[in-house]
Amino acid sequence: MDTVSYWSATHAFPDFPAIDRDIEVDVVVVGAGLTGITTAYLLKQAGAQVACSNGTRSPLVTPAVPPHI
């Protein structure tokens, strides 16, 4: 049984370099799943500088390192 989602199987995900310098943020959200991304997005909308970290692929680190929301 194939357990890969259609979205994962049909879309190319960008690769982002590891953060190789110190960054200063207000909040670090650990976990880039639906809850983590939503939390990071809402915090950013409220004016916080947010970094979102994930164990494998992290789609978001903002505002110091692209890409951003």
C-alpha positions as CSV (number, residue, x, y, z in Angstrom):
1,M,0.0,0.0,0.0
2,D,1.4,3.4,-1.0
3,T,1.2,5.8,1.9
4,V,2.7,8.9,0.1
5,S,0.1,11.7,-0.2
6,Y,-0.9,12.8,-3.7
7,W,0.5,16.3,-2.9
8,S,3.9,14.9,-1.9
9,A,4.1,12.6,-4.8
10,T,3.2,15.2,-7.5
11,H,4.9,18.4,-6.3
12,A,8.6,19.4,-6.1
13,F,9.6,20.8,-2.8
14,P,12.3,23.4,-2.7
15,D,15.5,22.7,-0.8
16,F,16.6,25.4,1.7
17,P,20.1,25.8,3.1
18,A,20.8,25.1,6.7
19,I,21.0,28.3,8.8
20,D,24.8,28.8,9.1
21,R,24.7,31.9,11.2
22,D,23.1,33.2,14.3
23,I,19.6,34.7,13.8
24,E,17.5,36.7,16.2
25,V,13.8,36.0,16.4
26,D,11.0,36.5,18.9
27,V,9.7,33.0,18.6
28,V,10.9,29.6,17.4
29,V,8.1,27.2,16.5
30,V,9.3,23.6,16.6
31,G,7.5,21.5,14.1
32,A,6.4,22.5,10.6
33,G,3.2,20.6,10.4
34,L,-0.2,22.2,10.0
35,T,-0.3,23.4,13.6
36,G,3.3,24.7,13.5
37,I,2.9,26.5,10.2
38,T,-0.4,28.0,11.3
39,T,1.1,29.2,14.6
40,A,4.1,30.7,12.8
41,Y,1.8,32.4,10.3
42,L,-0.4,33.9,13.0
43,L,2.6,35.1,15.0
44,K,4.1,36.7,11.9
45,Q,0.7,38.4,11.2
46,A,0.8,39.7,14.8
47,G,4.3,41.3,14.1
48,A,6.6,38.7,15.6
49,Q,9.8,37.6,14.0
50,V,9.4,33.8,13.7
51,A,11.6,30.9,12.8
52,C,10.0,27.6,12.2
53,S,12.1,24.4,12.6
54,N,11.3,20.9,11.5
55,G,13.2,17.7,11.8
56,T,13.3,17.0,8.1
57,R,12.0,19.7,5.7
58,S,11.2,23.1,7.0
59,P,9.2,25.2,4.7
60,L,9.5,28.3,6.7
61,V,12.0,30.5,8.3
62,T,11.2,34.1,8.5
63,P,12.1,37.0,8.4
64,A,15.9,36.5,8.6
65,V,16.2,33.6,6.2
66,P,14.1,33.1,3.1
67,P,11.6,31.8,2.2
68,H,9.0,33.7,4.2
69,I,5.2,33.4,4.5
